[in-house]
Amino acid sequence: MNDKWNFSMDEKTMNIYRNLNEQIDKVFRHTRQGSIKTRYRYEDGMNHFAKFLAETFKKQNLNKIENKHLQGYVEQMQESGYSKSYITTNLSAIRFFVDVRGGDSKKLSINKKLGVLPRTREDRIGSNKAWNDTEVKRFIEYANNKNEFRYADMVNLSYSHGLRVHEVARLDKSQLGDALEKGFLTVKGKGGLIRSIPLSNKELVERLYKETKSGEKVFINKEEKTHKVINNLQVFIYNHNKEFRNSDKSLTFHGLRHVYAQRRYRELTQKGFNDYSARLKVSRELGHFRVKITDIYLS
């Protein structure tokens, strides 16, 4: 990630940041607006914004958040490679905070004026940006050479099983143990949908199982926040694309689900499944309710 976000604060700036955090904590401790999950995510977004305010503007309080603060924040996040989704969610967190505090978030510029365009269909679902086998191999070698062993394993696991990045990040030791015992990796995806995927990289799962302590997550340490690990991984992939890709296409973590879908579809049709049955099975393994959505991954 861009070094701008590796804050090395002097004592004065750190005190400002702590003061801003106290203001944020007070608001979120007493509000009951929104779901618990939303409040947690918004509070984290505000803490991220507070770091920026302390470092860049030396702002002592959050009573008056202005467009100049949002504009600078957006520009710095974009320069650092944050996803459009992450940026828009953090802006929503700021507006939520302003309104809960009794302000009027409608006075702040809309995202478009801040240079943040709405997520496109491609952002939500993804175009056909499937990695090929060589690109996956190159990434794993590159990440390992950079001592980013966790990133290498997360990419490898998604490539093997078609998991979303959040599903990979949430895996714990017990899930891997069950997978080794039953031959299926079971995960909870979007909408709470539970699905089982055939275990296709037993060697990797066995190693991760041995390396993970009982009761702990595979890739997230206790002191870490899941979304930060996910974002750092995505930024790493974005910043180092040229080191492992074979073409000019931009590779993302989501593209690993594309390559899984295409590979799995070929496997199933070679085993005798007709076109619809193969697409339906791939759809279920990706965690989709409709076959039509899966067609995007296969095109």
GIUR-V498285 format. One record per pair of residues at least 12 apart in sequence whose C-alpha atoms are under 6 Angstrom apart, sorted by the first residue. I is the first residue (numbers start at 1). J is the second residue. If there is no record, write none. Layout:
((I,J) (I,J))
This chain:
((1,235) (2,80) (13,54) (16,54) (16,60) (17,54) (42,93) (45,90) (45,93) (67,108) (71,114) (81,235) (129,255) (130,255) (130,258) (130,259) (131,255) (131,259) (135,244) (135,245) (138,244) (139,244) (140,152) (159,256) (159,260) (162,257) (162,260) (169,219) (171,217) (171,218) (172,216) (172,217) (172,218) (173,209) (176,209) (183,199) (184,196) (184,197) (184,198) (184,199) (185,197) (185,199) (197,285) (258,297) (262,298) (265,278))
